[in-house]
């Protein structure tokens, strides 16, 4: 994970860089990709990777009674959730354009915890979880704290690329999307590189994922966005093949799973273009079959869920659909990685 020099006492997870926030230049806006890489993506993806989907601010207090103050703002009214390890907060915390300071200390009952807890994170790791939107900036971190040590974090890093489904657009909160659910079920840490409406397998994104050396397993969901935008199947084949092969060539020792289109409205409505959807699925199967990688596989999106747990647009899984995808994807990945 890249080090953010401005905030040495914390870890900014799933954050590649910070830049001055447009709504308040005293704040440092969190970007999932470096701006020079983001600018090479399609316009919508460029915007999405400047949003904090799956990003977190993490620290461990120096002592149980140490109070750490974290000052945040957001481009528009939004929410954050403060987890301690895997322990969930009772309520989210509201943030907005006016900087808000959170005063954080180890909760009383966690200080007295004397039992082994089967969780991914040490219970004293404070995790401020950011939602898919709005854009967020950090203004200041004060108090006695340090970044989490390796032994306080999950050993395995899981990277996910995909569309708004991967970002968790219709889930109630970021910890309820399928990427987060899969990671929790397997005891992994998640890196979310979903780009809503814009997962076009752009070459710079593939190159960026390939260049990162901080992930152990990846899923590439390719790509309902391209099908919805009516990319010709041969163009999808060309872009998706280059994307997959770039990542596979750079990571011969890491398991990679390519997820075919999840079931969605063309599969189930009258007059839907089910043939196009199936052509995309068959094309991705062929790309994987021909890839030069010892541990690459296809996972069928239609084996992970049906549309019964979706929102009414029959495109985006809601909480029930995300739960089902997360459970089934975790099982399939566990079979491959174990």
N, C-alpha and C positions, 0 to 999 in steps of 0.2 A: 504494500500500500504506500503510495507516495507520502512523503513527510510534508506537512504544512508548517513552514517555519514560524508563521505568525502565532501559532498556538501550540507551543512545545509541551504544555502540560496535559494535553488531551490528544486523542486519536480521532481524526475525521474519516470515518469509514465510508467507502463507496464515494469518495470525493477525490478528484484528481488535482484540482487547483481552486483557488479563490480569486475573485476579482472584486473591485469596488462595486457595491450595490447601486443600481440606478436610482432607487428611491431614497437612499441614504448612504452617501459616500463614506461615512464612518463605519459602515458595516461591510463585511467580506462575504460576498455571495458565493454559495457553494455550487461548483460545477462537477458533474460526474465525468466529463471528458475535458481535456485541455481545450481552450478556445480555438487554438490553431487547427486542431483535429475536427472539432465541431463545425467549424466554418466550411469544411470540405464536404459535409454531409448535405443531403437534401434539406431544404429550408425548414420544414417542420421538425425533422430530427435534430437539426441544429438548435432549435428552441427547446426541444424536450430534454436534451442532455444537459441543459443549463438549469433543470429542475431537479429536486433532491429525492427522486424515487428510490427508496431503499437506502438512503444515506442516514448516517447516525453520527452524533457526537458522543464519544465514549471517554470515561475517565474512572479512576479509582481514588477515592478520598485517602489522604495520608493517614487519618485516624477515623474511627467510627463517628466521632462527634465533630469532625471538621465540616464546616459549611462552605460549599463551593457555589459561587454565583456565576451563572451563565446568562449573558445578555444576547437576545436574539431579536430579529425583526423579520417581517415577511412582506413581499410585494403587495399582497392583498390579505384580508383576514383569513387565518388558517388555524391549524392545530398541530401540536406536537404531543408525543406520549413519552413519559419518563419511566423506563423500565429499570429495575435493578436485577441484573442477570436476566433470567427469563420471567421474573415476577412482574406482572402487568399492573399499571396504575389503575386506580379506581375510576378516574376521569381523565380526559385529555386536558391539555393546557392551551388556552387561546393565545395566539400571537397575531400581530398585524404590522402595519408600516411604522408605528411608533415603537421604539425599542422596549422590550419587556425583559426584566431580570428575574430569572428563576433561582431561588435559593434551595440548594439541594444538599441533603445529608443522608447517610445510611438510615433507613427506617428503623424505628425502635425494635420491632420484633425480629428483623433480620440481624440486628446486632446480637440478639440473644440466641440465634439459631445454633443448636448444638447437634443437629442431625445431618448426615450426608444427604445432599440434594442432588438428584439425578438430572442435572441441567447442563446445557451447553456452555454457559457462562458462569464464572464465579459470581455469587450473589452480590458481591461488593463492586461489581462493574456497573457503573451507571451508564445507561444507554438512552440518549435523547433521540427518539425515532421521528424522522420527518416524513410527511406524507408526499404523495405524488405531486401535488400542487398545494400552495403556491411556491414560487421561488423564495428561498430563505437565506438570510445573512447572519453571520456571527459577528458580534460587536466586541465582546470581551469575555474572558474567563479569569476569575480571580479566586483565590483560596488554595488550600493545601491539597493538591491532587497530582496525579501522574497518569500517563497512558497505561492501559492494561498491558500486562506481561503476556507472553505467548501462552503460558500455562493457564492463564485465566480465560482464554478464548478457545473456541472450537479449533480442532487440529486441521480439519478439512475445509477448504474454500470452494464454494460452488458458484460458478458464474452462469448467468442466464441472459440470453439475448432473445428478443422477440418484440411483440407489438404491444398495444394497450392492454392486452390480456396478461402479458408478462409484467407490465407495470402495475397491474391491479386496478384498472380504471373503475370497475364496478364493485370492488370489494369495499367493505365498510371502513377499513383502515389498512395501513401498509403491512401490518403483521398478520393480516388475514388473506393476503393474496397467495397464489399457488407457489410462488418462489419462496416466500417466507415459511409457508406451511411445510413445503418439502424439506427445506433446510432444518427446520425444527425437528421434524420427524426423524431425520437422519443424524442429528447432532452436528450439523455443519453450519458454517457461516456463509451468508449469501451476498453476492455482488449482483445487483440488478441493472442490466443495460437494456431494458425495454424502452422502446421509443414509440409512443402512441401515434397511430395513424401514419407512421413513416418508417417502418422497419423494411426498408427496401434493399437490404443486404449490400449497402454501399461499401465500396472497397476500403475507404479510410477506416470505417468501423471495424471491418474484418482485420485490417492490418493492426489497428490499435489493440484489439483483443489478442491477436497473435503475439504482439510484442510484450504483453504483460506476463510476468513470471510468478504471479501471486495467486493462481488458481489451480485446483487439482482435478476438477471435473466440470464439464460445461454442457448446457443444453442450448440448442439453437432452434427456435420455433420459426419456421420459414414457410410462407408468410402470408397471413390473411390480408395484410395491407396491400400487398402486391396483387393478390387476386381481386380484391375489391376495387382497386384502381385500374383493373383490366390490363395489367401488364401482359403482353403476349406470352404464351407458355415458353416459347424459345428464349425470350428475354429473361424470364424468371430463371430458366435453366442456366443461362450464361452467368448471370449475376450470382445466383445461389451456389453454383459450382465453384466459381472463383472464391467466394466468401468461405465456403467450407474447406476448400483445399488450402487456402492461405493459413487458416487456423490450424488445420490438421498437420500441415508440414512443420509448423513451428512447435507443436506440442505432441510429438510422437508417443510420449509416455503417459499422457493424460486421457482418460476416457472422455469421449465426446458423443452426445446423443442428439440427433436431429429429429425434431418433432414435426410430423406432418400436420396439416391444417386440422385444428380442432373442429368438431362438428359445429355448423352454424347455419344461418338461414337458407343459403342455397341448397343445403342438403334436405331441408324439411318443409319448405313452403312451395305452394303451387307456382309453377313458372320459374323457380329458382334454377340457376345455372349449375346443377350438380355435376355436369360433365367437366366444366372448367375446374371445379374443386377437386375432382378425382384426377384430372390431368396434372394438377400441381402436386398432389400426393404421389402419384406414380413417378413424376419427374424427380422428386426428392429421393425416393427410394433408389432410383437409378444412380443419382449422384453419389449416394452413400455406398452403394454396391461397388462403384468404380473408384472410390477414394483409396489412396495409398496411406492407410493408417491401421495399425494393428488392433485398435480398440475403438472403432467408430460404429455406431449402430443407428437404426431407425426406431423411433418410438411412435406408434400410431396415435395421433391425437384423438381419434374416435374410440380408442381403447382406454382413454383416460377419463372420459366423461361423456354424457349425452346432454342435450340441451335443456333437460328438465330443471336444472339448477341455474339457468341463465336469467339475465334481465330480460325485459319484454322486447328488446331489440333483436333477440335471438342471435346475438353476436358476442356479447360480453358475459362471461360467467359471473354470477353474483356470489355471495358468500357460500351458498351450498355447492355451487359448481366449483369454486376455488378449493373448497374442502375436498371434494371428490378428486379433482386433478392432483392436488398435493398428496393425498393418500396413495393414489395409484402410481404417480410418478415416483414417489419415494420408494415404493416397492420395486418398481422396475430398475431404478438406479441402484438400489441396494443389491439386487441380483447381479448387476454388472460390476460394481465396485468392490463388493465384499471379497 
